[in-house]
């Protein structure tokens, strides 16, 4: 009787496991691109001044962008590529970390995010980054150019550095490739239901020649430290992989060490 119950429970667990895996495969776009829509008349609110722009793409979409001026004479321009969730109302609050250090900051919402039109995909995010770079070079030319990518945006920033070499590439909480951020118990099923997207920092960093800084928390439950550490062998002399003890995926800004790292590298 007891064995029959145990077998029944195991059977239920196995069925649920496979249903979750199949659901993840079928709806992976919703997991990967957790965009938040904003109406066209939405008014952003931040504690610092900013300008809002609409950047046209070559294929007919429009990217919503925010430009934040440095609070001191600008040393350069940072192109900031945010993570897979939210929109510019959430991510614009991070700009002060860089404007206070003397950098102008340009942020975009990828297509399908916020006020940006279109549909997100891996190739579309790469196109959005290139469009943003070209637009910024025409409208806000700066002698020093830095690409900053956070989480999923790290793969976008690293890929952009393949075509145009920035003065510095900063990756916050990056994975080696997207499957490195998949919940560990589901990883075996990736052999049966592979992801449609790679977002491979590993492939990009093998060819990126600029100076690189990687920042990762030790308690990151979204991107395990083990996934980020796979990028460390791809760094060269002058690059750095820095861990913040106790830091998780969404709170590195709350650590003084994070701001000290930025101040040192953006001097």
C-alpha positions in Angstrom: 0.0 0.0 0.0 2.8 2.4 1.0 4.8 1.5 -2.1 1.8 2.1 -4.3 1.4 5.6 -2.8 5.1 6.4 -3.3 5.0 5.3 -6.9 1.9 7.4 -7.5 3.5 10.4 -5.9 6.7 9.9 -8.0 4.5 9.6 -11.1 2.7 12.9 -10.4 6.0 14.7 -9.8 7.4 13.4 -13.1 4.3 14.5 -15.0 4.3 17.9 -13.4 8.0 18.3 -14.1 7.6 17.5 -17.8 4.5 19.8 -18.0 6.5 22.7 -16.5 9.4 22.0 -19.0 7.0 21.9 -22.0 5.3 25.1 -20.8 8.7 26.8 -20.4 9.6 25.8 -24.0 6.3 26.9 -25.5 6.2 30.2 -23.7 9.9 30.9 -23.4 9.5 34.3 -25.0 7.4 35.3 -22.1 10.1 34.1 -19.7 13.0 35.7 -21.5 11.4 39.0 -22.5 9.4 40.2 -19.5 8.6 43.6 -20.9 6.3 46.1 -19.3 4.2 48.2 -21.7 3.9 52.0 -21.2 1.3 54.2 -23.0 2.7 56.8 -25.4 1.7 59.7 -23.1 3.4 58.2 -20.0 5.4 60.8 -18.2 8.7 59.5 -16.6 9.6 60.8 -13.2 13.2 60.8 -11.9 15.2 62.8 -9.3 17.5 64.2 -12.0 17.0 66.0 -15.3 16.6 64.0 -18.5 15.6 64.3 -22.1 13.4 61.8 -23.9 13.9 60.7 -27.5 12.3 58.5 -30.1 14.9 56.6 -32.1 13.7 55.2 -35.5 15.0 51.8 -36.6 15.7 50.8 -40.1 12.8 48.4 -40.2 10.1 50.8 -39.2 10.0 50.5 -35.4 10.7 53.2 -32.8 12.9 52.9 -29.7 12.1 55.0 -26.7 15.3 56.5 -25.2 16.3 58.6 -22.2 19.4 60.8 -22.0 20.8 61.8 -18.6 23.4 64.6 -18.4 26.4 64.2 -16.1 26.3 66.4 -13.0 29.9 67.6 -13.7 31.6 68.2 -17.1 31.2 65.0 -19.0 34.1 62.5 -19.3 32.3 60.4 -21.9 29.1 58.6 -22.8 27.7 55.4 -21.4 25.3 53.3 -23.4 23.3 51.4 -20.8 21.5 48.2 -21.8 19.1 47.0 -19.2 17.9 43.5 -18.1 15.0 41.4 -19.4 12.3 42.8 -17.2 10.6 46.2 -16.7 11.1 49.4 -18.7 12.9 52.7 -18.5 10.9 53.9 -15.5 12.6 51.2 -13.5 16.0 51.3 -15.1 16.3 55.1 -15.4 16.9 55.3 -11.7 20.3 53.7 -12.2 21.6 56.6 -14.3 22.6 58.6 -11.2 25.3 56.0 -10.5 27.1 57.2 -13.6 26.1 60.9 -14.0 27.5 61.5 -10.5 30.8 60.2 -11.8 30.9 62.5 -14.8 29.3 60.5 -17.5 26.3 61.2 -19.7 24.0 58.1 -20.0 21.8 57.0 -22.9 19.3 54.2 -22.1 16.8 52.6 -24.4 13.8 50.3 -24.1 14.2 47.4 -26.5 11.4 47.1 -29.0 8.3 45.7 -27.3 9.4 47.3 -24.0 7.9 50.5 -22.5 7.0 52.9 -25.2 9.1 51.2 -27.9 7.2 49.5 -30.7 7.8 46.1 -32.2 8.5 42.7 -30.9 11.6 41.6 -28.9 13.9 38.8 -30.1 17.6 38.1 -29.8 18.4 39.5 -33.2 16.1 42.5 -32.7 17.8 43.4 -29.4 21.2 43.3 -31.2 19.8 45.5 -33.9 18.4 47.9 -31.3 21.8 48.2 -29.8 23.4 49.0 -33.1 20.7 51.5 -33.9 21.2 53.2 -30.6 25.0 53.4 -31.1 24.7 54.9 -34.5 22.1 57.4 -33.3 24.2 58.4 -30.3 27.4 58.9 -32.4 25.5 61.4 -34.5 23.6 63.2 -31.8 26.0 62.9 -28.7 29.5 62.3 -30.0 31.9 61.7 -27.1 35.6 61.0 -27.0 35.2 58.2 -24.4 32.5 55.5 -25.1 31.5 52.9 -22.6 29.0 50.0 -23.0 27.2 48.9 -19.9 25.1 45.7 -19.9 23.1 44.3 -17.0 22.0 40.6 -17.0 20.4 40.0 -20.4 21.6 43.4 -21.4 25.2 42.2 -20.8 24.9 39.9 -23.9 23.5 42.9 -25.9 26.4 45.1 -24.8 29.0 42.4 -25.4 27.6 41.7 -28.9 27.7 45.4 -29.7 31.4 45.5 -28.8 32.1 43.0 -31.6 31.3 45.6 -34.2 32.5 48.8 -32.5 35.2 48.7 -29.9 34.3 50.9 -26.8 36.9 52.2 -24.4 35.4 50.0 -21.7 32.8 47.2 -21.5 31.1 46.7 -18.1 29.0 43.6 -17.6 26.8 43.4 -14.4 25.5 40.0 -13.4 26.1 38.3 -16.8 25.6 34.7 -17.6 27.9 32.7 -19.9 24.9 32.1 -22.2 21.2 32.1 -21.6 20.9 28.5 -20.7 23.3 29.2 -17.8 20.5 31.1 -16.1 17.9 28.4 -16.5 16.6 26.9 -13.2 19.0 24.1 -12.4 16.4 21.2 -12.1 15.1 22.1 -15.6 18.5 22.1 -17.3 18.5 18.4 -18.2 15.4 18.9 -20.3 17.2 21.5 -22.4 18.5 18.5 -24.4 14.9 17.7 -25.3 13.6 21.2 -25.5 16.5 23.5 -26.5 16.1 27.3 -26.0 15.5 29.3 -29.1 17.9 32.0 -28.0 21.6 31.8 -27.1 22.5 35.4 -25.8 26.1 34.1 -25.5 28.5 36.3 -23.7 31.0 33.4 -24.0 31.0 33.6 -27.8 31.2 37.4 -27.8 34.0 37.8 -25.2 36.2 35.4 -27.1 36.5 38.1 -29.8 36.0 41.4 -27.9 39.3 43.2 -27.6 38.5 46.2 -25.4 39.0 46.5 -21.7 36.4 44.6 -19.7 35.0 44.6 -16.2 32.6 42.0 -14.8 30.7 42.5 -11.6 28.8 39.7 -10.0 27.2 39.0 -6.6 27.9 35.8 -4.7 24.3 35.1 -3.8 22.7 35.7 -7.2 19.7 33.4 -7.5 18.9 34.3 -11.1 22.4 34.1 -12.6 24.5 31.7 -10.5 28.0 32.8 -9.8 29.1 29.5 -11.4 27.6 30.7 -14.7 29.3 34.1 -14.6 32.6 32.5 -13.6 32.7 30.7 -16.9 33.5 34.1 -18.5 36.6 34.7 -16.3 39.0 32.7 -18.4 38.1 34.9 -21.4 39.5 38.0 -19.7 42.9 39.4 -20.4 45.5 41.5 -18.6 43.9 44.7 -17.4 40.5 43.2 -17.3 38.8 42.3 -14.0 36.2 39.9 -12.6 34.9 41.3 -9.2 32.5 39.6 -6.9 30.5 41.4 -4.2 30.0 39.2 -1.2 26.4 38.8 -0.3 25.2 40.5 -3.5 22.2 39.1 -5.3 20.8 39.8 -8.8 18.9 43.0 -8.1 20.7 44.7 -5.2 24.3 45.4 -6.2 23.6 49.1 -6.2 22.9 48.9 -2.4 26.5 47.9 -1.7 29.2 50.6 -1.2 31.7 48.3 -2.8 29.7 48.5 -6.1 30.0 52.3 -6.2 33.7 52.1 -5.2 34.3 49.8 -8.2 32.5 52.2 -10.6 34.4 55.2 -9.2 37.7 53.4 -9.7 37.0 52.2 -13.3 35.2 55.4 -14.4 37.8 57.8 -13.1 
